[in-house]
């Protein structure tokens, strides 16, 4: 007899938490819910099923566009994996980030068709849009997976979180260690302008800002 996994019906921004879920069931749900606007946070038997709202999706998409314009203008090689599921069976933890990129390890994973965090390094940068608070500790999961840097935006402020030397927690930093030349407060200001003008204009203005304040050589 075949068991069919029926996805739950959740409104935008809602979540459902299930306990005592084994790893096999978690991976089966990942397959069953693939392609849907649903995120699964798995932390050692506790599974949170989350939906994302329209505002969440707008901010994450725009931040990704800003990031890729910045790296393009700065000629920095990257590999973007979007919300690729980050998981390690040995840790019994996994989640889908809002966005993630390989930067320092881009060359290492460039030719890979499949990335497995049991043997390959985690992404160098993960973006978390925290409009709806997760019950499961997503930062704890990311720390256990050894993601070195997280950008967290709560709708008002963009924070840079850097993994501690012991790998147990994230500490807030005034600047990105990966991109020390990028003024994070300026990037946050552009994010907060969502809804003030059309996104094409906003992205174009960001590109001009990047060229002026980030990629232009300093005056003598």
N, C-alpha and C positions, 0 to 999 in steps of 0.2 A: 504493500500500500504506500502510495506517494503522499507525503505531507506537503501541502501548499502553504507558503508563508504569505499571509495577507497583509499588505502595508496598512498601518493605522491611518485614520482620517484625522488630521490635525489642522487647525487654522494657522494662519501666518503668525510666526513668533511663538507658537506653542511648543511644549515638549512633553515627552512621556518617558518616565524612568522605570526601568525593569531591573530587578536584582537577580542574582544567581543564574546569570546567562553564561554558558560556556563559550569557549573560543570558536568551536565549530558552528554554533548557532549564530554567533556574531558574523562570521565570514559568510554564512548562508544569507543573512539579511543584507550584507553588503552587495551581494549579487542580485538579490531580489529587488533592491531599491536603487540599483544603478541607473543613473540618468534622471533621477527625480531630484527636486529641490528639497532634499532631506539630508541632514547630516547625522552621522552616528558617532557618538562619543563612547568609547569603551574603556573602562578602567577596572581591571581585575575582577570581572564578574558583574559590575554595574554597567548597564547600557542605557544611554540617554538618546532618544530619537527626537531630533529637533527639526522644525521647519524655519525657513528664513523669509522675511518680509521684503516688500519692494524697496524700502529705504535702505535696508541692509545690502541688497544686491546692487543698488545704484552706487553706494559708497565704495564697495569692494571693487566694482568694475572700474570706477573712475580712478581709484588709487592705483590699480594695476596699470591703467593707461598712463598716469603720471610717472610711475616707476619705469615703465618701458621707454617713455620719451627721455627721461633722465639718463638711463643707461645708453640709449642710442646716441644722444648728443655727447655723452662722455666717452663713447666708444668702449664700453665695458661689456665683455662677453657674458651672456646669461643664458640659462635654460629655464623656461617657465613651465611649471607643471600644474598650474591652476589649483583645483581642489583634489588633487591626487591623494588617495588614502594613504596616510602614514601609519604604519602598524608594525609591531614586532611581537611575534607569538611568545618569545621567551620573556618579554616584559608583561604580557597579557594586557596590552594597552594599544589603542589606536584611535584615530580621528581623521576627519577631512578638514584641512585648513581652508580658509577663505581663498587665499592665494599663496603660492610658494615658488621660490626660485633657487636654482643652483647658481652660484657666482664663483666663489673660491674653488669649488669642486666641479665647475662646469666642464672642463676638459676631461675630467675623470669619467663623467657619465654621458658625455656627448654622443657616443656611438651606441649606447645601450638601447635595446628595444624594450627591455623590461628592467625596472628598478626594484630591488628587494632590499629593504632596510636591515635585513638580517646580515647582509654582506656588503651593501653599498652605504656610503655616508648619507645622512639625512640632508634635506635642503638647507642651504645656508641662511635663508631668510623666509619667515612665515608671516603673513598678514592675518590679523584677527580683528574683525568688526564686531564689537560687543555692544549692540543695541539691545538685545535680549540676553539676560544673564543666564549662563549655563549652570545647571545643578552640578554636573560633573566638573572637576577641576581640570580644564583644558590645558592650562599652563603647566600643571603637574605632569600631564601626559606628554606634552612637548618637551619638558625637561628630561623625562625618562628616555625619550627618543634622541636626546642630545642635539636638539635644534639650537644652534648658537645664538640666534637673534630673532626677536619677535617684534613686529610693529603692531600696536594695539590702538584702535580708534574707537571712541565711545560715542561719536556723534558731535563731540565738542573739542576734543583734544586728542592729538596723536602722541603716543608714548613709545619710546624705544626701550625694549627690555633685553638685557644681555645675560646669558647664562653664566652663573657663578662658577668660580674655579673648581668647586667640588661637584658641579653638575646637578645640584639639588634644587636650585631656585633661580628665579630671574630677578635681577636688580635693574632699576630704572637708570637710564643714562641720558645726558643732555644731547648727545649726538650718536649717530650710528657708527660703530667701529668699522663696519664694512664700507660706509660712504661718509667719512668725516668731513668731506667738502660740502655736503648737502645740508642747508639750514632746515632743520626739522620743523621749526615753528612756522617758517614760510610755507612749507608743504601742507602743514595743518591748516593754515589760513585759506589755502585754495580749496581744501576739502570742505571747509565750513561754508563756502560760497555756493554749494550745490543748491539749485533752485532760484538763485539770483539772476542767472543768465543761462543761455543754452550751453550745453556741454562742449560743443565745437569751439565756441568763443573762449570758454574757460580753459580748455586744453591748449588752444593756441596761445593764450596769455601765459599759461604755465611754461610753454616751450620758450617763449621770449624771455621769461624770468630765468629759466635755467641757463640760457645762453649768456645772459648778462651777469648773473651772480655766481654761477657754478663753473661753467666751462671756459669763460674768458680768462686769459692770463692776468695776474695782478699787475697793477700799475707800478712802475719803478719808483 
